[in-house]
């Protein structure tokens, strides 16, 4: 009897979980796209000023706010 009741319960849980795990195709909000997430400067001598620019693009539908950046 328990197995008979367990099957519909499992089926219901799968039906509920599938839409929650699927990505939303028409999601709104900001979407940050970075072709390059890190950069290796290799060996740098002491006192040498180095610089690198990361390209950040907002492909979302709302304003992207970058509130915190942590250098490696």
N, C-alpha and C positions, 0 to 999 in steps of 0.2 A: 504494500500500500504506500509506503514512504517513497519508493522509487517512482511510482505512478504520479505522485504529487510533485516530486522533484523535477521531472522533465518539463512541465509547463512553467515552473518557477525559473529554471535555467534559461528557457527560451525567452521569457519575458525580460530577464536581465540582459541577455544579448541584444535584444531589440532596443532596449533603453540605452545601452552602452555604445552602440554603433554610431548614432548621430552625435554623441558627445565627443567621440574620438576623431571624427572626420573634420578636416580643415574647412573653415568657412570660405566659400568662394567669393563672397561679396562683403568681406569684412571691412569695417571702416576704422579710421584712426591712422596714426603715423606708422610708417614702415621704413626702417633704416636699412639701406643697402650699402654694404662696403665690399668692394672687390678684393680689398687687401686688409686683413685684420691685424697683421703684425709685420714688422720689418726688422731684419737683422743687420745691424751696423757693422758686424764683424769686429775686428780689432781696431780700437780707437785710442790714439795716444792721449796721455793726460793733458788737460787744458785745451784740447781741440774742440771747437764749437761744431756740432753736427746738427743737421736738420733734415726732416722728412715730412712730407705733406700727405695726409690720408684723404682720399676722396670719399665723401659721405653724401649719399643721395636719398631724398625722401620720396619714396614711391607710394606713399599712403595718401589718404584723403584729408588728413588734418595736419596741423603744424607739428613738426618734430622738434622737441626740446631736448637738447643735450645738457643735462644738469651736472654731470660729474664725469671727469676724465682722470684716469690714473695711469701715469707713466710706469712702464715696466721696471 
